[in-house]
Amino acid sequence: MLTAILAVFLFVIMIFPHELGHFVVAKAVGVKVNEFAFGMGPAIWKKQKGETLYAIRIFPIGGYCLMEGENEESDNERAFNNKSGKAKIAVLLAGSVMNVLIAILVMIILMGVIGSPTTTIAKVESGSPAYTAGIQKGDTIVAVNSSKVKEWNDLSTLISKNTKGMTITVNRNGADRELQVTPVKSDGRYIVGVTPAVSHNAFTAVKNGIISTVTMTRTMFISLQQLFSGQVAAKNLSGPVGIVSLVHQSESYGLYYFFYLLAFISINLAVINMLPLPALDGGRIVFVIIRAITGKKITDSMEATVHAAGMILLLGLMVFVTWNDIVRLFQ
């Protein structure tokens, strides 16, 4: 039951703000919105307010923003297809921007709640390389060899680059000390056996939340590059079933893992939607740019046909990844 609740919450936070972004910017630039809905399927509540029908639908898995002239030709001067290129791009970008903002907000909150690691040592594992070298609780790590350590991630990076040994400079009671440390391999990575003290500073939480989101985005682009270059097989892709499986796994790791997963998938949705493929927001932006360059050589009906074909391909891909998810569940 908990898995179902968390999965629904995750899909809502991923999809609804995306559609809300489209809705808010569409209204701001004067696009006629015929319907804005929370959820999918039959309506359990709806209200017509002005030109827009607001609805709550039975399946709470996201929502949608139905704009006049979005997928068909319309003579209405306020239809999406009759707006300027800049207005169209603003509306199309808004969904992914909202996903990015959600990811940043989630990571800032996480960093604020659990704290951000500092360069001060909170614990030294008995018998570890750091313990043997004489590093103590309360020491502040200043440098590794000649490289300054400004934040905890710097230490992790420098350890991985100096696996045969290093000089760690620590500040203890106002005085710097140089200690020789040789890391050991544990679970596939090199460690020295220290745990950082954490800070609940608001500025640090904001900074690290943004840095974490940037790192997620970079990871997503690397994954896409590996997918398109053949380094990662298409069978490793996951869809909704795979996401629910990850949500179930997150229950054993705690809420931190779940909300990290939420932020990561939200970034994935933002990036994927910006890919220049038909039916995706990125593909629609490409058409806006092409039509701005070529004039009216590409009609609304021609563009709609391309996006319809793209949607069929996306649905086929969804069936493929869902089948892979189901097969993995039984392996």
Rosetta blueprint (number, residue, H / E / L):
1 M L
2 L H
3 T H
4 A H
5 I H
6 L H
7 A H
8 V H
9 F H
10 L H
11 F H
12 V H
13 I H
14 M H
15 I H
16 F H
17 P H
18 H H
19 E H
20 L H
21 G H
22 H H
23 F H
24 V H
25 V H
26 A H
27 K H
28 A H
29 V L
30 G L
31 V L
32 K L
33 V E
34 N E
35 E E
36 F E
37 A E
38 F E
39 G E
40 M E
41 G E
42 P E
43 A E
44 I E
45 W E
46 K E
47 K E
48 Q E
49 K E
50 G L
51 E L
52 T E
53 L E
54 Y E
55 A E
56 I E
57 R E
58 I E
59 F E
60 P E
61 I E
62 G E
63 G E
64 Y E
65 C E
66 L E
67 M E
68 E L
69 G L
70 E L
71 N L
72 E L
73 E L
74 S L
75 D L
76 N L
77 E L
78 R L
79 A L
80 F H
81 N H
82 N H
83 K L
84 S L
85 G H
86 K H
87 A H
88 K H
89 I H
90 A H
91 V H
92 L H
93 L H
94 A H
95 G H
96 S H
97 V H
98 M H
99 N H
100 V H
101 L H
102 I H
103 A H
104 I H
105 L H
106 V H
107 M H
108 I H
109 I H
110 L H
111 M H
112 G H
113 V H
114 I H
115 G L
116 S E
117 P E
118 T E
119 T E
120 T E
121 I E
122 A E
123 K E
124 V E
125 E L
126 S L
127 G L
128 S L
129 P H
130 A H
131 Y H
132 T H
133 A H
134 G L
135 I L
136 Q L
137 K L
138 G L
139 D L
140 T E
141 I E
142 V E
143 A E
144 V E
145 N L
146 S L
147 S E
148 K E
149 V L
150 K L
151 E L
152 W H
153 N H
154 D H
155 L H
156 S H
157 T H
158 L H
159 I H
160 S H
161 K H
162 N L
163 T L
164 K L
165 G L
166 M E
167 T E
168 I E
169 T E
170 V E
171 N E
172 R E
173 N L
174 G L
175 A E
176 D E
177 R E
178 E E
179 L E
180 Q E
181 V E
182 T L
183 P L
184 V E
185 K E
186 S E
187 D L
188 G L
189 R E
190 Y E
191 I E
192 V L
193 G L
194 V E
195 T E
196 P E
197 A E
198 V E
199 S E
200 H L
201 N L
202 A H
203 F H
204 T H
205 A H
206 V H
207 K H
208 N H
209 G H
210 I H
211 I H
212 S H
213 T H
214 V H
215 T H
216 M H
217 T H
218 R H
219 T H
220 M H
221 F H
222 I H
223 S H
224 L H
225 Q H
226 Q H
227 L H
228 F H
229 S L
230 G L
231 Q L
232 V L
233 A L
234 A H
235 K H
236 N H
237 L L
238 S L
239 G L
240 P H
241 V H
242 G H
243 I H
244 V H
245 S H
246 L H
247 V H
248 H H
249 Q H
250 S H
251 E H
252 S H
253 Y H
254 G L
255 L H
256 Y H
257 Y H
258 F H
259 F H
260 Y H
261 L H
262 L H
263 A H
264 F H
265 I H
266 S H
267 I H
268 N H
269 L H
270 A H
271 V H
272 I H
273 N H
274 M L
275 L L
276 P L
277 L L
278 P L
279 A L
280 L L
281 D H
282 G H
283 G H
284 R H
285 I H
286 V H
287 F H
288 V H
289 I H
290 I H
291 R H
292 A H
293 I H
294 T H
295 G L
296 K L
297 K L
298 I L
299 T L
300 D H
301 S H
302 M H
303 E H
304 A H
305 T H
306 V H
307 H H
308 A H
309 A H
310 G H
311 M H
312 I H
313 L H
314 L H
315 L H
316 G H
317 L H
318 M H
319 V H
320 F H
321 V H
322 T H
323 W H
324 N H
325 D H
326 I H
327 V H
328 R H
329 L H
330 F L
331 Q L
